[in-house]
Amino acid sequence: MADNQWASAVTSIAPNEIRVRGYRLDELMGRVSFGEAVYLVLRGEFPGAAGGRVMEGILVASIDHGVTPPSTLSVRNAATTGAPLNACIAAGALAVNRHHGGAVEDCMRLLARGRSRVEGGESVEAAAKALVAEEKAAGRRLPGFGHRVHSDDPRSHRLLALAKEAGVAGAHVAIAEAVVAALAASGKPLPLNVDGAIAAVLADLGFVPELANGFFILARTAGWMAHVAEELTREKPMRRIDQQACAYDGPAPRGLPTR
Ligand SMILES: CC(C)(COP(=O)(O)OP(=O)(O)OC[C@H]1O[C@@H](n2cnc3c(N)ncnc32)[C@H](O)[C@@H]1OP(=O)(O)O)[C@@H](O)C(=O)NCCC(=O)NCCS
């Protein structure tokens, strides 16, 4: 091998043939879901049909959350300056951090600590109680728990249910649920937020924490694009953006279309 040669196992490219992890990309198109393709490119194999539904659930859960999230306000503030789309999306991605959207990685690490305790012989309940006590003693907030708007995050319930239906929910989901119970018992009830639910499910799927925050950015990019489009078509440049002054005027609540 020449000194400057290096290897990549992600995608092979030859004239008129693109293969992701060995599969022809044009054959995957229209046959696999985006969630399955995301799993494939990251892990090298397919997640199976049920695992694919869980991946889809993770991506759909993070698609948008209105104008209140700091990252969406960053995107809209960038858009109002006349920044191009890529700069607006970059502004949003840079605002995904420990307190917003980026609690997934920290929560995965927290749940891994809980799993080690369980592997060491503690019950799930005792491990969860210990995590709550340790974080409190250290003066830290539990990543993946609490929400500014939701006292019972509907996305978390659905995602954990999907993981259970798919048979992929394991120790991390159990510990996350036990932490919710331990917090309630301690007199400080906090919901498992969507970052926490994604963290638990990603950990049970075997993902590494280093990649965790990418899933939120990946999914929320679609929502950010919608906010850039709206800013450009409905608002004037250089406006002062007050999230409290925004009223929703989109479609009234409606049921899913039949397929
Ligand atoms: C998301 C978050 C900022 C929302 O906070 P909020 O509802 O506006 O709550 P406040 O910051 O006003 O805090 C209210 C109280 O709850 C406590 N609290 C809130 N979230 C907490 C957490 N995750 N762990 C421990 N205590 C928490 C605060 O310490 C505060 O306690 P106090 O009244 O004794 O001072 C907060 O829950 C948090 O930091 N969570 C962890 C980070 C996270 O998961 N972010 C992703 C959100 S999707």
The ligand as a MOL file (V3000), in Angstrom:
LIG
                    3D

  0  0  0     0  0            999 V3000
M  V30 BEGIN CTAB
M  V30 COUNTS 48 50 0 0 0
M  V30 BEGIN ATOM
M  V30 1 C -35.1520 21.7260 29.4120 0
M  V30 2 C -35.0380 22.5750 30.6730 0
M  V30 3 C -34.0440 23.7220 30.4070 0
M  V30 4 C -36.4000 23.1390 30.9820 0
M  V30 5 O -36.3330 23.7750 32.1830 0
M  V30 6 P -37.5990 24.5580 32.8030 0
M  V30 7 O -38.8040 23.6950 32.7550 0
M  V30 8 O -37.6630 25.8730 32.1370 0
M  V30 9 O -37.2550 24.6020 34.2690 0
M  V30 10 P -36.4250 25.6700 35.0990 0
M  V30 11 O -35.0890 25.9300 34.4760 0
M  V30 12 O -37.2790 26.8590 35.3900 0
M  V30 13 O -36.2530 24.8010 36.4220 0
M  V30 14 C -37.3400 24.5260 37.2890 0
M  V30 15 C -36.8470 23.6540 38.4160 0
M  V30 16 O -36.7180 22.3090 37.9560 0
M  V30 17 C -35.3690 21.8810 38.0870 0
M  V30 18 N -35.0340 21.0890 36.9150 0
M  V30 19 C -35.4540 21.2720 35.6590 0
M  V30 20 N -34.9240 20.3540 34.8570 0
M  V30 21 C -34.1640 19.5670 35.6410 0
M  V30 22 C -33.3630 18.4390 35.3930 0
M  V30 23 N -33.2390 17.9380 34.1350 0
M  V30 24 N -32.7300 17.8640 36.4070 0
M  V30 25 C -32.8500 18.3470 37.6630 0
M  V30 26 N -33.5930 19.4130 37.9800 0
M  V30 27 C -34.2400 20.0310 36.9690 0
M  V30 28 C -34.5550 23.1680 38.1680 0
M  V30 29 O -33.3410 22.9670 38.8310 0
M  V30 30 C -35.4780 24.0620 38.9350 0
M  V30 31 O -35.4380 23.7190 40.2960 0
M  V30 32 P -35.7040 24.8160 41.4320 0
M  V30 33 O -37.1120 25.3030 41.2170 0
M  V30 34 O -35.5170 24.0460 42.6980 0
M  V30 35 O -34.6770 25.8770 41.1960 0
M  V30 36 C -34.5460 21.7460 31.8870 0
M  V30 37 O -35.5060 20.7900 32.2170 0
M  V30 38 C -33.1850 21.0890 31.6650 0
M  V30 39 O -32.1600 21.7540 31.8060 0
M  V30 40 N -33.1970 19.7700 31.2990 0
M  V30 41 C -31.9570 19.0810 31.0850 0
M  V30 42 C -31.4320 19.3680 29.6930 0
M  V30 43 C -32.3010 18.7290 28.6420 0
M  V30 44 O -32.7220 17.5880 28.7690 0
M  V30 45 N -32.5350 19.4660 27.5680 0
M  V30 46 C -33.3100 18.9840 26.4330 0
M  V30 47 C -34.6890 19.6010 26.4090 0
M  V30 48 S -35.7100 18.8810 25.1310 0
M  V30 END ATOM
M  V30 BEGIN BOND
M  V30 1 1 1 2
M  V30 2 1 2 3
M  V30 3 1 2 4
M  V30 4 1 2 36
M  V30 5 1 4 5
M  V30 6 1 5 6
M  V30 7 2 6 7
M  V30 8 1 6 8
M  V30 9 1 6 9
M  V30 10 1 9 10
M  V30 11 2 10 11
M  V30 12 1 10 12
M  V30 13 1 10 13
M  V30 14 1 13 14
M  V30 15 1 14 15
M  V30 16 1 15 16
M  V30 17 1 15 30
M  V30 18 1 16 17
M  V30 19 1 17 18
M  V30 20 1 17 28
M  V30 21 1 18 19
M  V30 22 1 18 27
M  V30 23 2 19 20
M  V30 24 1 20 21
M  V30 25 1 21 22
M  V30 26 2 21 27
M  V30 27 1 22 23
M  V30 28 2 22 24
M  V30 29 1 24 25
M  V30 30 2 25 26
M  V30 31 1 26 27
M  V30 32 1 28 29
M  V30 33 1 28 30
M  V30 34 1 30 31
M  V30 35 1 31 32
M  V30 36 2 32 33
M  V30 37 1 32 34
M  V30 38 1 32 35
M  V30 39 1 36 37
M  V30 40 1 36 38
M  V30 41 2 38 39
M  V30 42 1 38 40
M  V30 43 1 40 41
M  V30 44 1 41 42
M  V30 45 1 42 43
M  V30 46 2 43 44
M  V30 47 1 43 45
M  V30 48 1 45 46
M  V30 49 1 46 47
M  V30 50 1 47 48
M  V30 END BOND
M  V30 END CTAB
M  END
